[in-house]
Amino acid sequence: MNGARWIGLALLAAAPLAGMGDYPLHLLILCLLWAFVYTGWAIMGRLGMVSLGHGAFLGIGSYVVVMGWNHYHVSPWLGLPLALGLAALVGFVIGYPCFRFKIVGHYFALVTLALSEVVRLIIIALRDYTGGSLGVTPKTALVKATWSLGAMQFSSKLVWFYIILVVWLGGLWVWTRVDRSMARLALEAISQEEDAAASVGMNVTRLKLGVTLISALLTCLGGVLYAQYQLYVSPETVSGIGISLQMVFGAIAGGMFVRLGPTVGAVFTLLLAEGLRLTLGHDIHGLDTTLYGLMLVLFIIFMPKGILGAAIEAYEKRRRAPRVAPAA
Amino acid sequence: MQIFDVFLLEAVINGILLGGILALLALGLNLIFGVIDVVWICYAELIMLGMYSVYYLHNVYHWPLALALLACVLLVAALGALLHVLVIRPVLGAEPINQLLVTGGVLFFLQAVATLAFGVEFKNVGVSLPTLQVGGMYLSFARLIAFVVALGGMVAVYLFLKRTYIGTAIRAISQDRGIMPLMGVSANRIFVLTSALGGALAGLAACLLVLQYDIHPAIGLTFGPITFLVCVLGGLGNMVGGFIAAFIFAQFISVGGYFLALEWGYVLAFLFFIGMMFWRPQGLLGGK
């Protein structure tokens, strides 16, 4: 199993070298990038904290870095810690009272939804700076060179592929660390029965806040990379209710309780959206998103554990079945 | 200084008028949450479809406006019942958060369907109502009608819930879902009825909004988030709380938009909401 994992990773890493076209490579990069973001969301989502506000962190990541570069000539490398700091601060300001006052379930989802709308509206309201709904492009540093390390801009997709591959692996590593920690067990207990967990001495607020900050920081980093890779961001694509719901759907479609679930979800949703767009074309505007929305609804109704979650469950059921048969 | 006050007063009055609409929106959502315990994230999308139905019936098929508006209410009521039967009923036993998300999926779906069927162009029913001028203030007649009708609708719903047999059954179900079936009330029938009633309120809101706004597939996102926040601020399922919260929110948007830009009014309202959640997590009038 472990060997297969390394071989799979090696194949993935080598894939672009085997002469992949620009467009498939672009898709692969986006898949990995969104897989990273969805994984970041699922780290807290799987523990009963369903946030509809992660668009806020994505937006902070994208816009802080781009604004810093465009208006103050701050290198994205310096903008990155600034963005992460701001995301952590926002995560703390919203998270601490929520967890302190036991805002859970629907209420938590709707409070965080308000947060992502606040970020989107602030970006639009500061249109003199941010370009408003039209979005903004980081000033290019690639006039004379094909890459600029200081500006975090690379014209080669190959460079981006390896950067994002490493970041995605880092995301999976964080997931594993959280998964194996005592805090995860504690948080699972908390999501089942918060009062009981608190009564045996768990610091509910601190545990929840910790995992929220991890999740917020990962999502924010995803936002920074998204802006630098796409070289264009708009308030609708990085914050607000749409993208926040999309993150949740991606993670759920893949299965948010298993490590590679959000990745499978990202690959699935992205390829589905692109596939529908390519096969149905632009002639019939909206047909692809109609089918996409329909599939999301069907997924949640019929496969709440997600693709990978359901697949693993089916696999384990089949493996266990022969052992039961002789006894019966 | 005199002029300044008149404009501020105008903003306040417009805020009150806007509050009427928000209260109507919140009422439908609260009714559904109170009875079925599900938040329809796609509530505003039903309104969007209602607005399109008015446009198509009135402007394309040349129905009289009154008939088109009536048809809109009935149509959206049917949509509400359909939404419950097709989407909500299968997940009634699932995790609460799945119920929230499934309606989020419906939001995407309905938006896409509207894009597919009606295109992305802005549409307008082209009914222009006069602007009232009262003491130097300009008040939109459409908004005034909306306010009055919204209040009327709320009173009608209140009387329906208090005075009729079915209304009593609905209130009983919302108080105890487990016991009422034993008393001979079919929970299933009540759920479908409530969904239809919630849909009818969305349809009514659509009739009022279509007179003021252009129609496009994403218009639901303008009203959707603010409606949830009104409901949560008032205490989910608490209709009186939602009513009060609607007017508070509307003042933030209107007066905030008067002093700053319109988006800042919304930002202030949302920040106020987040702040209030920490002071009264169960809503303004929430009990537990």
Interface residues (C-beta under 8 A of the other chain):
Chain A: V50 I94 P97 C98 F101 K102 I103 G105 H106 Y107 A109 L110 V111 L113 A114 L115 E117 V118 L121 I122 I124 A125 G240 I241 G242 L245 V248 F249 I252 I284 H285 G286 L287 D288 T289 T290 Y292 G293 L294 L296 V297 F299 I300 I301 P304
Chain B: V39 I41 V87 P90 V91 A94 E95 P96 I97 N98 L100 L101 V102 G104 G105 V106 L107 F108 F109 L110 Q111 A112 V113 A114 T115 L116 A117 G119 V120 P217 L221 G224 P225 F228 L229 V232 L236 L260 A261 E263 W264 Y266 V267 F270 L271 F273 I274 M277 F278 P281
